[in-house]
Amino acid sequence: MPLRLLVDCHTFDIGPQGTTTFLAGVLNALPAAAKSKGIAVELICAAHTRAAVERFVEVPHRYAAMRGGFVRRNALSLPRICRETGADWVISQYVRPFRSKARTASVIHDVLFLDFPHLFGWRYRALRRALFGWAASHSDAVLTVSEYSRRRIAAHFQQPAEVIDIVINAVGTRFTDGSEQPAALRQDGPVRLLMVSRLERRKRQDWCIRAAVQLSEQGVEVVLDLVGHGADSYADEVRTLARAHPDVIHLHESVDDAALVAMYKQADLFLFPSECEGFGIPVIEAAALGLPCVVAENTALSELRPVFVGPDFTGNSVDTFVEAVRAAVEDIAELRQRAQAVRGRVPAIYNWEAAAGQLLTSLAKRGGAQ
């Protein structure tokens, strides 16, 4: 009898984002990880549309139609699908179904809204504190993506850290194909800076723009590619700043996977001055492609230091970030050579089969994957 895993895939209906990358990566690696452990697994993927699931899930699965928003999904749809499919586990992002005949696993990626309340509205904080806290205390398995997030979830929701399991984020094969990177050999043209993330105040795209503009004004030929989109006032600020410096700042709000990988490969230096992260997938994507990085060494980002090459940036001011970027640009040839030499560290640690194996180990430890 296979282990039936019902997975809440509503994030696939939304489209590309961090939770989508995580879920797709784990699901696509799950059959191989299960086979290596001698476990038969049946995947049941619940979402609004079959097309959304098929866009991201490449391995055999059953599709289950799931209707409604957050309340209907967790109060009615997922419990119904659980009964109809005889699922052994329901795996959800952040919040488990309100009732379930099966065991429940909740992936709580971070609780940054509690550690950095100034970045989030009070309604956002209050609702998620209640829901995430309930899920943390009422799920059979609580999962997260970094040691930092595990400690913070435990602290905020009064859970022993040892009952929270880590299932790592990772990079796909398109970032680890072993091919030689074009920018490693390029001598002509501007230094290409890259930042990939949602347009969100805590991500500090404005810091990246300031660094690029200052370098340009000092006679350094640079181009900054910003990849990301957003819909709030900060996103509008970033758009305004980009329009004010069209020769230096290039904003890309819609980029497919192939184009994104190409942009990483054409870049010389990756920038990620984020104020806080539960993990930081773009950093390991850049490192896997041999890019040196200027990364704020805070929260979960500090855990990524062993896999990327770049100057230390531990300060919390834009001036120290600009200086770190300037130092990296001045030493870009040597940094790029070093980054290329160690790019294999990323897939050795952050690969999806390892993540899927961690998930299965957690389910077995919590009493449901034999």
C-alpha positions in Angstrom: 0.0 0.0 0.0 1.6 3.3 -1.0 1.9 6.2 1.3 -0.8 8.7 0.2 0.3 12.3 0.4 -2.3 15.0 -0.1 -0.6 18.3 -0.9 -2.2 21.7 -0.7 -1.0 23.2 -4.0 -3.0 26.4 -4.0 0.3 28.3 -4.4 0.6 26.9 -7.9 -2.6 28.8 -8.8 -0.9 32.0 -7.7 2.2 31.4 -9.8 6.0 31.7 -9.3 7.1 32.7 -5.8 9.3 31.3 -3.0 6.7 28.8 -1.7 6.0 27.7 -5.2 9.7 27.0 -5.9 10.0 25.1 -2.7 6.9 22.9 -3.2 7.6 22.1 -6.8 11.2 21.2 -6.1 10.2 18.8 -3.3 7.3 17.2 -5.1 9.3 16.6 -8.3 12.1 14.9 -6.3 9.8 12.9 -4.0 9.5 9.7 -6.2 13.2 9.3 -6.5 13.8 10.0 -2.8 11.0 7.6 -1.8 12.5 4.9 -4.1 15.9 5.3 -2.4 14.2 4.7 1.0 12.1 1.7 -0.3 8.9 3.6 0.1 6.0 3.7 -2.4 4.4 7.1 -2.5 1.2 8.3 -4.2 1.0 12.1 -4.7 -2.4 13.8 -4.6 -2.1 17.5 -5.7 -5.0 19.7 -4.8 -5.4 23.1 -6.6 -8.1 25.2 -8.3 -7.0 24.0 -11.8 -5.3 21.0 -13.2 -3.2 23.3 -15.5 -1.7 25.0 -12.5 -0.5 21.7 -11.1 0.8 20.4 -14.4 2.7 23.7 -14.9 4.9 22.8 -11.9 4.6 19.1 -11.2 6.5 16.9 -13.6 6.1 13.5 -11.8 3.1 11.1 -11.7 0.3 12.5 -9.5 -3.4 12.5 -9.0 -5.2 15.9 -9.4 -7.9 16.9 -6.9 -10.1 19.9 -7.6 -10.0 22.3 -4.7 -12.4 25.2 -4.6 -12.6 28.4 -2.5 -10.2 30.8 -0.8 -8.4 30.3 2.5 -11.4 29.5 4.7 -13.3 27.3 2.3 -10.1 25.5 1.3 -9.2 24.6 4.9 -12.6 24.1 6.3 -14.3 22.2 3.5 -12.2 21.3 0.4 -9.2 19.7 1.9 -11.1 17.7 4.5 -13.4 16.4 1.8 -10.5 15.5 -0.5 -8.8 13.8 2.4 -11.8 11.6 3.0 -12.3 10.8 -0.6 -8.7 9.8 -1.3 -7.9 8.1 1.9 -4.8 10.3 2.4 -2.4 9.3 5.1 -0.9 12.9 5.3 -2.0 16.4 4.4 0.9 18.6 3.6 0.2 22.4 3.8 2.0 25.7 3.5 1.9 27.6 6.8 -1.6 26.5 8.0 -3.1 23.0 8.2 -6.7 22.2 7.4 -9.1 23.1 10.2 -10.0 19.4 10.5 -8.5 16.3 9.0 -8.8 12.5 9.3 -5.2 12.2 8.2 -2.0 13.3 9.9 -1.0 16.9 9.1 2.3 18.5 8.2 2.6 22.3 8.1 5.5 24.0 6.4 6.0 27.3 8.1 8.7 29.0 6.0 9.3 31.9 8.4 7.9 34.1 11.1 9.6 37.3 10.0 6.4 39.3 10.6 7.0 38.6 14.4 10.7 39.3 14.4 10.4 42.5 12.3 7.0 43.9 13.1 7.8 47.3 11.6 7.8 45.7 8.1 4.2 44.4 8.4 0.8 45.8 9.1 -0.9 45.0 12.4 -3.7 43.1 10.8 -1.3 41.0 8.8 0.7 40.2 12.0 -2.3 39.5 14.2 -4.0 37.1 11.8 -0.8 35.1 11.0 0.3 34.9 14.6 -3.0 33.2 15.5 -3.1 30.9 12.5 0.6 29.9 12.4 0.6 29.4 16.1 -2.4 27.2 15.9 -0.8 25.2 13.1 2.4 24.9 15.0 0.7 23.4 18.1 -1.9 21.3 16.2 0.1 19.7 13.4 1.6 16.2 13.6 4.7 17.5 11.9 6.0 21.1 11.7 8.5 21.8 9.0 10.6 24.8 8.1 13.5 25.7 5.7 16.4 27.0 7.9 17.9 26.8 11.3 17.0 30.4 11.9 13.3 29.9 11.1 13.3 26.8 13.4 14.6 28.8 16.3 12.2 31.7 15.8 9.1 29.5 15.3 10.0 27.6 18.5 10.5 30.9 20.4 7.4 32.6 19.3 5.0 29.6 19.6 6.5 28.0 22.7 7.4 24.8 20.9 10.6 22.8 21.6 13.0 23.3 18.6 13.6 19.6 18.4 9.9 19.0 17.3 10.4 21.2 14.3 12.1 19.6 11.3 14.1 21.3 8.6 13.4 20.6 4.9 15.9 22.6 3.0 15.3 24.8 0.0 17.4 24.0 -3.1 18.3 24.7 -6.7 17.1 22.9 -9.8 19.4 21.4 -12.4 19.1 24.4 -14.7 21.4 26.2 -12.1 23.8 23.2 -11.8 24.4 22.0 -15.4 28.1 22.4 -15.1 28.5 24.5 -18.2 31.1 27.3 -18.4 29.6 30.6 -17.6 30.0 33.4 -20.2 30.7 36.2 -17.9 33.7 34.4 -16.4 35.5 35.0 -19.7 34.0 38.4 -20.8 36.4 41.3 -20.7 34.5 44.1 -22.4 31.4 46.1 -21.5 30.0 47.3 -18.2 30.1 45.4 -15.0 26.7 43.7 -14.7 25.1 43.8 -11.3 22.0 41.6 -10.6 19.3 41.5 -7.9 16.4 39.0 -8.0 13.5 39.3 -5.6 10.0 40.6 -5.1 9.8 44.4 -5.0 9.4 44.7 -1.3 10.8 47.2 1.2 12.7 44.7 3.3 14.5 43.5 0.1 16.1 46.9 -0.3 16.2 47.2 -4.1 16.6 51.0 -3.5 20.0 50.2 -1.9 21.0 48.3 -5.0 20.0 51.3 -7.2 21.9 53.7 -5.0 25.1 51.6 -5.2 24.8 51.3 -9.0 24.1 55.0 -9.5 27.0 56.1 -7.2 29.4 53.8 -9.0 28.2 55.2 -12.4 28.6 58.8 -11.2 32.2 58.0 -10.1 33.0 56.8 -13.6 32.6 53.1 -13.2 30.7 51.6 -16.1 27.9 49.5 -14.5 24.5 48.2 -15.3 22.1 46.9 -12.7 19.4 44.4 -13.6 16.6 44.2 -11.1 14.3 41.2 -11.6 11.0 41.2 -9.6 7.6 42.6 -9.4 5.4 44.2 -6.7 2.1 46.0 -6.3 2.6 48.4 -3.3 3.9 51.9 -2.8 7.5 50.6 -2.4 7.3 48.9 -5.8 6.2 52.2 -7.3 9.2 53.9 -5.6 11.6 51.4 -7.2 9.9 51.9 -10.6 10.4 55.7 -10.3 14.0 55.3 -9.3 14.6 53.0 -12.2 13.0 55.4 -14.7 15.2 58.2 -13.4 18.4 56.3 -14.4 17.5 54.3 -17.6 21.1 53.9 -18.7 22.1 52.3 -15.5 19.0 50.6 -14.0 17.0 48.0 -16.0 13.9 46.7 -14.3 12.5 43.4 -15.4 9.1 42.6 -13.9 8.2 39.5 -16.0 11.0 37.0 -16.7 10.6 33.3 -17.5 12.9 30.6 -16.2 15.1 30.4 -19.2 15.6 34.2 -19.3 16.3 34.3 -15.6 19.1 31.7 -15.8 20.5 33.6 -18.8 20.6 36.8 -16.7 22.4 35.1 -13.9 25.0 33.7 -16.4 25.5 37.1 -17.9 26.0 38.9 -14.6 29.3 39.7 -12.8 28.0 40.3 -9.3 24.9 39.4 -7.4 23.4 41.8 -4.8 21.1 40.8 -1.9 21.1 43.4 0.9 17.7 42.1 2.3 16.9 43.1 5.9 15.6 39.7 6.8 15.0 36.3 5.2 13.6 32.9 6.2 16.0 31.4 3.7 17.1 33.3 0.5 16.8 31.1 -2.6 18.2 33.7 -5.1 21.5 33.6 -3.2 22.1 29.9 -3.7 20.9 30.2 -7.3 23.6 32.9 -7.9 26.3 30.9 -6.1 25.4 27.7 -8.0 26.1 29.6 -11.3 29.4 30.9 -10.0 28.5 34.5 -9.2 30.2 36.3 -6.4 27.7 37.9 -4.1 27.2 40.8 -1.7 24.7 39.5 0.8 23.6 40.9 4.1 24.7 38.4 6.7 21.6 38.4 8.9 18.8 36.1 9.8 18.8 32.9 7.7 21.1 34.5 5.1 24.0 34.0 7.5 23.6 30.2 7.1 24.4 30.6 3.4 27.9 32.1 3.9 29.8 28.8 3.3 28.5 28.5 -0.2 29.1 31.9 -1.8 32.1 34.1 -2.4 32.0 37.9 -1.7 33.0 40.6 0.7 31.7 40.7 4.3 28.6 42.8 4.7 27.3 42.7 8.2 26.3 46.3 8.7 22.7 47.6 8.5 23.4 50.8 6.7 23.2 51.7 3.0 26.6 53.3 3.1 28.3 50.1 4.3 26.5 48.2 1.5 27.6 50.7 -1.2 31.2 50.3 0.1 30.9 46.5 -0.1 29.6 46.7 -3.7 32.4 49.1 -4.6 35.1 46.7 -3.1 33.6 43.8 -5.0 33.5 45.6 -8.3 37.2 46.6 -7.9 38.1 43.0 -7.2 35.6 41.4 -9.6 38.0 39.3 -11.7 39.5 37.5 -8.7 36.1 37.1 -7.0 34.5 35.6 -10.1 37.4 33.1 -10.4 37.0 32.0 -6.8 33.2 31.8 -7.1 33.5 29.6 -10.2 35.8 27.3 -8.3 33.4 26.7 -5.4 30.1 26.7 -7.2 29.8 22.9 -6.7 29.2 23.5 -3.0 25.6 24.5 -3.6 24.2 21.3 -5.3 26.2 19.2 -2.9 24.2 20.7 0.0 21.0 22.3 -1.5 19.5 19.7 -3.8 15.8 18.8 -4.1 16.3 15.0 -3.6 17.9 15.7 -0.2 15.0 18.0 0.6 12.5 15.3 -0.4 14.4 12.8 1.7 14.2 15.1 4.7 10.4 15.4 4.3 10.0 11.6 4.2 12.3 11.2 7.2 10.2 13.8 9.1 7.0 12.0 8.3 8.5 8.6 9.4 9.8 10.2 12.6 6.3 11.7 13.3 4.7 8.3 12.9 3.5 8.1 9.3 6.0 6.9 6.7 7.1 3.3 7.2 
